[in-house]
Amino acid sequence: SHPDIIVLYDDISIELIPVTCSELILNSDFENGTTAFWVPESRSDVLAEIVSPGADGSRYAGMFSHVKSNRNYKMEQYIDSRCLEDGLSFIITAEFKLVNKTDSSGMSCNPHDRNQYSGRACPYAGMYASGCNSGDGINAIFWNEIGGWDPNEFNAFSYEFKVSPELASCSSIRIRFLEQLSEGAALIVDN
């Protein structure tokens, strides 16, 4: 601080911000040109970039890839656990496109393969919750409920889930994707 300046503070308060559950996932469309709110599980193992164009004519999408051969790391975002009340149902939607990291050509996957470690499964979403009543965490995989895969286009992803009493009790909930991509692949995500 400068010795000739005196700063006075007055009437400082902290106000509770009301819970709003209308947009659980922030920056889902990447239209601000950043990957803000999406955090790599390990910054040294996941590369996050903005690419253009995005799905359905949008300006931007997020492109994510593994930097090293360890493909266990994810991109994730904390969501407000107060919004996940017992019995409520939610639909997770996205647009996914798999591309070759080297030349950006489209890559195929098998939408019927439900083995995340096979190297052939299509991208999926997941959820990790902790601070739950049972003391155990919840680690869920959400496979696409829409069939088919076009390697040259964005592919719609949709999964509906119902909040269980155990999930509703959790204090920390993260939505995630990117785990176990095929070797040499990058995942472009939008909407």
Accessible surface in RSA format (square Angstrom, percent):
REM  Atomic radii and reference values for relative SASA: ProtOr
REM  Chains: A
REM  Algorithm: Lee & Richards
REM  Probe-radius: 1.40
REM  Slices: 20
REM RES _ NUM      All-atoms   Total-Side   Main-Chain    Non-polar    All polar
REM                ABS   REL    ABS   REL    ABS   REL    ABS   REL    ABS   REL
RES SER A   1   164.31 138.8  76.15 101.6  88.17 203.1  62.09 132.2 102.23 143.2
RES HIS A   2    98.65  53.9  86.13  59.9  12.52  32.0  60.13  62.0  38.51  44.8
RES PRO A   3   125.06  91.1  86.02  78.4  39.04 141.9  98.68  81.5  26.38 164.0
RES ASP A   4   122.09  85.5  88.84  88.4  33.25  78.6  30.70  72.2  91.39  91.1
RES ILE A   5   110.36  62.8  92.20  68.7  18.16  43.8  94.82  68.3  15.55  42.2
RES ILE A   6   150.31  85.5 120.58  89.8  29.73  71.7 123.58  89.0  26.73  72.5
RES VAL A   7    93.64  61.6  69.00  62.5  24.64  59.4  72.02  62.6  21.63  58.7
RES LEU A   8   158.32  88.2 129.69  92.8  28.63  72.0 131.12  92.1  27.20  73.2
RES TYR A   9   172.17  80.4 138.03  78.5  34.14  88.8 101.88  76.6  70.28  86.6
RES ASP A  10   131.20  91.9 105.47 105.0  25.72  60.8  35.48  83.5  95.71  95.5
RES ASP A  11   133.67  93.6 101.54 101.1  32.13  76.0  32.70  77.0 100.96 100.7
RES ILE A  12   135.59  77.2 102.69  76.5  32.90  79.3 106.51  76.7  29.08  78.9
RES SER A  13    79.75  67.4  48.26  64.4  31.49  72.5  36.99  78.8  42.76  59.9
RES ILE A  14   173.18  98.6 140.05 104.3  33.13  79.9 143.99 103.7  29.20  79.2
RES GLU A  15   140.98  80.9 119.60  90.5  21.39  50.9  45.22  87.5  95.77  78.2
RES LEU A  16   160.33  89.3 129.46  92.6  30.88  77.6 134.80  94.7  25.53  68.7
RES ILE A  17   137.81  78.4 130.85  97.5   6.96  16.8 131.95  95.0   5.86  15.9
RES PRO A  18   107.95  78.7  93.43  85.2  14.53  52.8 102.77  84.9   5.18  32.2
RES VAL A  19    69.13  45.5  39.88  36.1  29.26  70.5  41.43  36.0  27.70  75.1
RES THR A  20    98.89  70.3  83.27  84.4  15.62  37.2  72.55  97.5  26.34  39.8
RES CYS A  21    57.72  43.7  37.37  41.7  20.34  47.8  24.85  62.9  32.87  35.4
RES SER A  22   109.14  92.2  64.43  86.0  44.71 103.0  55.62 118.4  53.52  75.0
RES GLU A  23   104.60  60.1  91.76  69.4  12.84  30.6  32.74  63.3  71.86  58.7
RES LEU A  24    35.35  19.7  22.61  16.2  12.75  32.0  25.06  17.6  10.30  27.7
RES ILE A  25    42.40  24.1  37.86  28.2   4.54  10.9  37.86  27.3   4.54  12.3
RES LEU A  26    71.78  40.0  71.78  51.4   0.00   0.0  71.78  50.4   0.00   0.0
RES ASN A  27    17.76  12.2   4.08   3.9  13.69  33.0  10.40  25.0   7.37   7.1
RES SER A  28    39.82  33.6  35.87  47.9   3.95   9.1  13.94  29.7  25.88  36.3
RES ASP A  29    55.98  39.2  55.98  55.7   0.00   0.0  10.03  23.6  45.95  45.8
RES PHE A  30     0.51   0.3   0.51   0.3   0.00   0.0   0.51   0.3   0.00   0.0
RES GLU A  31    58.49  33.6  44.31  33.5  14.18  33.8  35.83  69.3  22.66  18.5
RES ASN A  32    90.84  62.6  56.57  54.7  34.28  82.5  44.00 105.9  46.84  45.3
RES GLY A  33    26.83  33.1   0.00   N/A  26.83  33.1   8.04  22.1  18.79  42.1
RES THR A  34    61.58  43.8  58.18  59.0   3.40   8.1  61.28  82.3   0.30   0.5
RES THR A  35    30.78  21.9  26.65  27.0   4.14   9.9   2.46   3.3  28.33  42.8
RES ALA A  36    43.22  39.7  29.19  45.1  14.03  31.9  42.04  59.2   1.19   3.1
RES PHE A  37   112.72  56.4  92.44  57.3  20.28  52.8 101.13  61.3  11.59  33.2
RES TRP A  38    21.47   8.6  11.01   5.3  10.46  24.6  11.01   5.9  10.46  17.0
RES VAL A  39    63.07  41.5  62.90  56.9   0.17   0.4  63.07  54.8   0.00   0.0
RES PRO A  40    14.73  10.7  10.55   9.6   4.18  15.2  10.55   8.7   4.18  26.0
RES GLU A  41    71.86  41.3  41.88  31.7  29.98  71.4  19.38  37.5  52.48  42.8
RES SER A  42    23.57  19.9  16.78  22.4   6.79  15.6  13.77  29.3   9.79  13.7
RES ARG A  43   178.38  74.9 155.46  79.2  22.92  54.6  68.24  93.3 110.14  66.8
RES SER A  44    73.52  62.1  55.49  74.1  18.03  41.5  50.90 108.4  22.62  31.7
RES ASP A  45    11.11   7.8  11.09  11.0   0.01   0.0   0.02   0.1  11.08  11.1
RES VAL A  46     7.84   5.2   0.00   0.0   7.84  18.9   0.00   0.0   7.84  21.3
RES LEU A  47    85.30  47.5  84.18  60.2   1.12   2.8  85.30  59.9   0.00   0.0
RES ALA A  48    37.00  34.0  12.47  19.2  24.54  55.8  12.47  17.6  24.54  65.0
RES GLU A  49    67.65  38.8  60.82  46.0   6.83  16.3  21.53  41.6  46.12  37.7
RES ILE A  50    53.13  30.2  25.32  18.9  27.81  67.0  25.32  18.2  27.81  75.5
RES VAL A  51    36.08  23.7  30.23  27.4   5.85  14.1  36.08  31.4   0.00   0.0
RES SER A  52    78.71  66.5  45.65  60.9  33.06  76.2  26.01  55.4  52.70  73.8
RES PRO A  53   100.22  73.0  93.40  85.1   6.81  24.8  93.40  77.1   6.81  42.3
RES GLY A  54     6.71   8.3   0.00   N/A   6.71   8.3   0.00   0.0   6.71  15.0
RES ALA A  55     1.17   1.1   0.06   0.1   1.11   2.5   0.99   1.4   0.18   0.5
RES ASP A  56   125.78  88.1  76.09  75.7  49.69 117.5  41.83  98.5  83.95  83.7
RES GLY A  57    76.11  93.9   0.00   N/A  76.11  93.9  37.50 102.9  38.61  86.5
RES SER A  58    25.01  21.1  13.74  18.3  11.26  25.9  23.68  50.4   1.32   1.9
RES ARG A  59   152.30  63.9 147.73  75.3   4.58  10.9  62.98  86.1  89.32  54.1
RES TYR A  60    51.09  23.9  51.09  29.1   0.00   0.0  22.97  17.3  28.12  34.7
RES ALA A  61     0.00   0.0   0.00   0.0   0.00   0.0   0.00   0.0   0.00   0.0
RES GLY A  62     0.00   0.0   0.00   N/A   0.00   0.0   0.00   0.0   0.00   0.0
RES MET A  63    30.17  15.6  29.93  19.8   0.25   0.6  27.24  23.2   2.93   3.9
RES PHE A  64     0.34   0.2   0.00   0.0   0.34   0.9   0.34   0.2   0.00   0.0
RES SER A  65     5.23   4.4   5.19   6.9   0.04   0.1   0.25   0.5   4.98   7.0
RES HIS A  66     7.79   4.3   7.12   4.9   0.67   1.7   5.19   5.3   2.60   3.0
RES VAL A  67    84.14  55.4  54.73  49.5  29.41  70.9  60.16  52.3  23.98  65.0
RES LYS A  68   113.31  55.3 102.05  62.6  11.26  26.8  71.60  64.5  41.71  44.4
RES SER A  69    89.54  75.7  71.14  94.9  18.40  42.4  36.60  77.9  52.94  74.2
RES ASN A  70    62.51  43.1  53.16  51.4   9.35  22.5  28.26  68.0  34.25  33.1
RES ARG A  71    51.68  21.7  47.29  24.1   4.39  10.4   6.94   9.5  44.74  27.1
RES ASN A  72    69.32  47.8  69.26  66.9   0.06   0.1  18.27  44.0  51.04  49.3
RES TYR A  73    61.11  28.5  61.11  34.8   0.00   0.0  23.69  17.8  37.41  46.1
RES LYS A  74    19.99   9.8  19.99  12.3   0.00   0.0   5.70   5.1  14.29  15.2
RES MET A  75     0.32   0.2   0.32   0.2   0.00   0.0   0.32   0.3   0.00   0.0
RES GLU A  76    11.03   6.3  10.97   8.3   0.06   0.1   1.64   3.2   9.39   7.7
RES GLN A  77     6.36   3.6   4.98   3.6   1.38   3.3   6.07  12.9   0.29   0.2
RES TYR A  78   135.82  63.4 119.57  68.0  16.24  42.3  88.02  66.1  47.79  58.9
RES ILE A  79    16.91   9.6   6.03   4.5  10.88  26.2   9.64   6.9   7.27  19.7
RES ASP A  80    46.94  32.9  32.86  32.7  14.08  33.3  28.24  66.5  18.70  18.7
RES SER A  81    23.00  19.4  15.85  21.2   7.15  16.5   1.35   2.9  21.65  30.3
RES ARG A  82   136.96  57.5 116.82  59.6  20.14  47.9  71.00  97.0  65.96  40.0
RES CYS A  83     4.05   3.1   0.01   0.0   4.04   9.5   1.35   3.4   2.70   2.9
RES LEU A  84     2.67   1.5   0.34   0.2   2.32   5.8   0.34   0.2   2.32   6.3
RES GLU A  85   103.34  59.3 101.45  76.7   1.89   4.5  28.75  55.6  74.59  60.9
RES ASP A  86    85.93  60.2  61.82  61.5  24.12  57.0  20.63  48.5  65.31  65.1
RES GLY A  87    36.32  44.8   0.00   N/A  36.32  44.8  20.57  56.4  15.76  35.3
RES LEU A  88    80.11  44.6  78.36  56.1   1.75   4.4  80.05  56.2   0.06   0.2
RES SER A  89    63.12  53.3  34.74  46.4  28.38  65.4  19.14  40.8  43.98  61.6
RES PHE A  90    45.68  22.9  41.33  25.6   4.34  11.3  45.68  27.7   0.00   0.0
RES ILE A  91   107.37  61.1  78.07  58.2  29.29  70.6  78.07  56.2  29.29  79.5
RES ILE A  92    18.27  10.4  15.15  11.3   3.12   7.5  18.27  13.2   0.00   0.0
RES THR A  93    81.72  58.1  65.85  66.8  15.86  37.8  39.08  52.5  42.63  64.4
RES ALA A  94    14.73  13.5  10.92  16.8   3.82   8.7  12.08  17.0   2.65   7.0
RES GLU A  95    30.44  17.5  30.44  23.0   0.00   0.0   1.39   2.7  29.05  23.7
RES PHE A  96     5.06   2.5   5.06   3.1   0.00   0.0   5.06   3.1   0.00   0.0
RES LYS A  97    44.14  21.5  44.14  27.1   0.00   0.0   2.47   2.2  41.67  44.4
RES LEU A  98     2.72   1.5   2.41   1.7   0.31   0.8   2.41   1.7   0.31   0.8
RES VAL A  99     3.05   2.0   3.05   2.8   0.00   0.0   3.05   2.6   0.00   0.0
RES ASN A 100    44.96  31.0  44.42  42.9   0.55   1.3   0.34   0.8  44.62  43.1
RES LYS A 101    90.89  44.3  61.51  37.7  29.39  70.0  39.47  35.5  51.42  54.8
RES THR A 102   131.03  93.2  96.43  97.8  34.60  82.5  71.77  96.4  59.27  89.6
RES ASP A 103    95.53  66.9  66.98  66.7  28.55  67.5  38.57  90.8  56.96  56.8
RES SER A 104    75.82  64.1  61.22  81.7  14.60  33.6  31.28  66.6  44.54  62.4
RES SER A 105    55.69  47.1  46.29  61.8   9.40  21.7  44.01  93.7  11.68  16.4
RES GLY A 106    25.68  31.7   0.00   N/A  25.68  31.7   0.12   0.3  25.56  57.3
RES MET A 107    42.74  22.1  38.53  25.5   4.21  10.0  42.74  36.3   0.00   0.0
RES SER A 108    82.20  69.5  61.77  82.4  20.43  47.1  38.56  82.1  43.63  61.1
RES CYS A 109    18.54  14.0   0.33   0.4  18.20  42.8   7.90  20.0  10.64  11.5
RES ASN A 110    61.31  42.3  57.57  55.6   3.74   9.0  16.31  39.3  45.00  43.5
RES PRO A 111    28.66  20.9  22.84  20.8   5.82  21.2  24.14  19.9   4.52  28.1
RES HIS A 112   148.33  81.1 125.84  87.5  22.49  57.5  84.48  87.1  63.85  74.3
RES ASP A 113    18.83  13.2  10.91  10.9   7.92  18.7  12.04  28.3   6.79   6.8
RES ARG A 114   117.59  49.4  94.89  48.4  22.70  54.0  48.82  66.7  68.77  41.7
RES ASN A 115    79.03  54.5  73.26  70.8   5.77  13.9  25.80  62.1  53.23  51.4
RES GLN A 116    24.76  13.8  21.67  15.8   3.09   7.4   3.06   6.5  21.70  16.5
RES TYR A 117   139.23  65.0 119.63  68.1  19.60  51.0  87.98  66.1  51.25  63.2
RES SER A 118    26.84  22.7   1.84   2.5  25.00  57.6  10.37  22.1  16.47  23.1
RES GLY A 119    25.09  30.9   0.00   N/A  25.09  30.9  13.23  36.3  11.86  26.6
RES ARG A 120   150.35  63.1 146.61  74.7   3.74   8.9  65.37  89.3  84.99  51.5
RES ALA A 121    16.56  15.2   3.99   6.2  12.56  28.6   3.99   5.6  12.56  33.3
RES CYS A 122    10.76   8.1   9.33  10.4   1.43   3.4   9.41  23.8   1.35   1.5
RES PRO A 123    10.42   7.6   0.73   0.7   9.69  35.2   7.22   6.0   3.20  19.9
RES TYR A 124    15.17   7.1  12.54   7.1   2.63   6.8  12.54   9.4   2.63   3.2
RES ALA A 125     5.36   4.9   5.30   8.2   0.05   0.1   5.36   7.5   0.00   0.0
RES GLY A 126     5.03   6.2   0.00   N/A   5.03   6.2   4.27  11.7   0.76   1.7
RES MET A 127     2.85   1.5   2.85   1.9   0.00   0.0   0.91   0.8   1.94   2.6
RES TYR A 128    61.01  28.5  60.75  34.6   0.25   0.7  28.85  21.7  32.16  39.6
RES ALA A 129     0.00   0.0   0.00   0.0   0.00   0.0   0.00   0.0   0.00   0.0
RES SER A 130    34.29  29.0  33.95  45.3   0.34   0.8  20.00  42.6  14.29  20.0
RES GLY A 131    53.39  65.8   0.00   N/A  53.39  65.8  31.96  87.7  21.43  48.0
RES CYS A 132    10.98   8.3   0.00   0.0  10.98  25.8   0.63   1.6  10.35  11.2
RES ASN A 133   127.24  87.7  92.17  89.1  35.06  84.4  27.39  65.9  99.84  96.5
RES SER A 134    70.58  59.6  31.79  42.4  38.79  89.4  42.18  89.8  28.40  39.8
RES GLY A 135    68.31  84.2   0.00   N/A  68.31  84.2  34.89  95.7  33.42  74.8
RES ASP A 136   100.04  70.1  94.73  94.3   5.32  12.6  26.44  62.2  73.60  73.4
RES GLY A 137    39.98  49.3   0.00   N/A  39.98  49.3   5.66  15.5  34.32  76.9
RES ILE A 138    43.41  24.7  40.17  29.9   3.24   7.8  43.41  31.3   0.00   0.0
RES ASN A 139   110.76  76.4  77.43  74.8  33.33  80.3  20.12  48.4  90.64  87.6
RES ALA A 140    28.72  26.4  22.39  34.6   6.33  14.4  27.76  39.1   0.97   2.6
RES ILE A 141    62.24  35.4  41.98  31.3  20.26  48.8  41.98  30.2  20.26  55.0
RES PHE A 142    11.35   5.7  11.35   7.0   0.00   0.0  11.35   6.9   0.00   0.0
RES TRP A 143    41.12  16.5  39.60  19.2   1.51   3.6  27.80  14.8  13.31  21.6
RES ASN A 144    21.57  14.9  16.96  16.4   4.61  11.1   9.16  22.1  12.40  12.0
RES GLU A 145   106.24  61.0  69.08  52.3  37.16  88.5  40.51  78.4  65.72  53.7
RES ILE A 146    76.66  43.6  70.90  52.8   5.76  13.9  74.72  53.8   1.94   5.3
RES GLY A 147    60.20  74.2   0.00   N/A  60.20  74.2  31.17  85.5  29.03  65.0
RES GLY A 148    43.29  53.4   0.00   N/A  43.29  53.4  34.06  93.5   9.22  20.7
RES TRP A 149    41.19  16.5   7.99   3.9  33.20  78.0   9.35   5.0  31.84  51.7
RES ASP A 150    62.80  44.0  59.41  59.1   3.39   8.0  26.03  61.3  36.77  36.7
RES PRO A 151    38.32  27.9  37.68  34.3   0.64   2.3  38.26  31.6   0.06   0.4
RES ASN A 152   100.17  69.1  87.76  84.8  12.40  29.9  24.68  59.4  75.48  73.0
RES GLU A 153    99.39  57.1  98.15  74.3   1.24   2.9  25.87  50.0  73.52  60.0
RES PHE A 154    44.69  22.4  26.61  16.5  18.07  47.0  26.61  16.1  18.07  51.7
RES ASN A 155    16.04  11.1  11.92  11.5   4.12   9.9   6.90  16.6   9.15   8.8
RES ALA A 156    43.98  40.4  34.95  53.9   9.03  20.5  34.95  49.2   9.03  23.9
RES PHE A 157     2.39   1.2   0.42   0.3   1.97   5.1   0.42   0.3   1.97   5.6
RES SER A 158    23.84  20.1  23.84  31.8   0.00   0.0   8.79  18.7  15.05  21.1
RES TYR A 159    53.74  25.1  53.74  30.6   0.00   0.0  13.83  10.4  39.92  49.2
RES GLU A 160    91.32  52.4  80.35  60.8  10.97  26.1  19.07  36.9  72.25  59.0
RES PHE A 161    23.16  11.6  17.06  10.6   6.10  15.9  23.16  14.0   0.00   0.0
RES LYS A 162   143.80  70.2 122.05  74.9  21.75  51.8  64.88  58.4  78.92  84.1
RES VAL A 163     1.88   1.2   0.00   0.0   1.88   4.5   0.00   0.0   1.87   5.1
RES SER A 164    48.54  41.0  43.42  57.9   5.11  11.8  41.00  87.3   7.54  10.6
RES PRO A 165    94.44  68.8  85.93  78.3   8.50  30.9  87.87  72.5   6.57  40.8
RES GLU A 166    52.36  30.1  48.46  36.7   3.90   9.3  37.10  71.8  15.27  12.5
RES LEU A 167    12.76   7.1  12.59   9.0   0.17   0.4  12.59   8.8   0.17   0.5
RES ALA A 168    32.75  30.1  11.76  18.1  20.99  47.7  12.31  17.3  20.43  54.1
RES SER A 169    30.74  26.0   4.96   6.6  25.78  59.4  16.33  34.8  14.41  20.2
RES CYS A 170     4.75   3.6   0.00   0.0   4.75  11.2   0.00   0.0   4.75   5.1
RES SER A 171    82.72  69.9  57.87  77.2  24.85  57.2  46.60  99.2  36.12  50.6
RES SER A 172    33.15  28.0  28.87  38.5   4.28   9.9  25.15  53.6   8.00  11.2
RES ILE A 173     0.84   0.5   0.27   0.2   0.57   1.4   0.27   0.2   0.57   1.5
RES ARG A 174    41.95  17.6  41.95  21.4   0.00   0.0   0.36   0.5  41.58  25.2
RES ILE A 175     7.15   4.1   7.15   5.3   0.00   0.0   7.15   5.2   0.00   0.0
RES ARG A 176    17.91   7.5  17.41   8.9   0.50   1.2   6.78   9.3  11.13   6.7
RES PHE A 177    12.90   6.5   9.31   5.8   3.59   9.3  12.90   7.8   0.00   0.0
RES LEU A 178     3.54   2.0   0.00   0.0   3.54   8.9   1.32   0.9   2.22   6.0
RES GLU A 179    31.73  18.2  26.22  19.8   5.51  13.1   2.20   4.3  29.53  24.1
RES GLN A 180    20.13  11.3  10.09   7.4  10.04  23.9   0.05   0.1  20.08  15.2
RES LEU A 181     9.27   5.2   6.92   5.0   2.36   5.9   9.27   6.5   0.00   0.0
RES SER A 182    20.99  17.7  16.35  21.8   4.64  10.7  11.29  24.0   9.71  13.6
RES GLU A 183   117.34  67.4  99.13  75.0  18.20  43.3  59.49 115.1  57.84  47.2
RES GLY A 184    32.22  39.7   0.00   N/A  32.22  39.7  26.86  73.7   5.36  12.0
RES ALA A 185     3.09   2.8   0.00   0.0   3.09   7.0   0.00   0.0   3.09   8.2
RES ALA A 186     0.55   0.5   0.55   0.9   0.00   0.0   0.55   0.8   0.00   0.0
RES LEU A 187     0.45   0.2   0.45   0.3   0.00   0.0   0.45   0.3   0.00   0.0
RES ILE A 188    17.05   9.7  17.05  12.7   0.00   0.0  17.05  12.3   0.00   0.0
RES VAL A 189     8.40   5.5   8.40   7.6   0.00   0.0   8.40   7.3   0.00   0.0
RES ASP A 190     0.07   0.0   0.00   0.0   0.07   0.2   0.00   0.0   0.07   0.1
RES ASN A 191    59.27  40.9  41.32  39.9  17.96  43.2  26.03  62.6  33.25  32.1
END  Absolute sums over single chains surface
CHAIN  1 A    10890.3       8267.1       2623.2       5955.2       4935.1
END  Absolute sums over all chains
TOTAL         10890.3       8267.1       2623.2       5955.2       4935.1
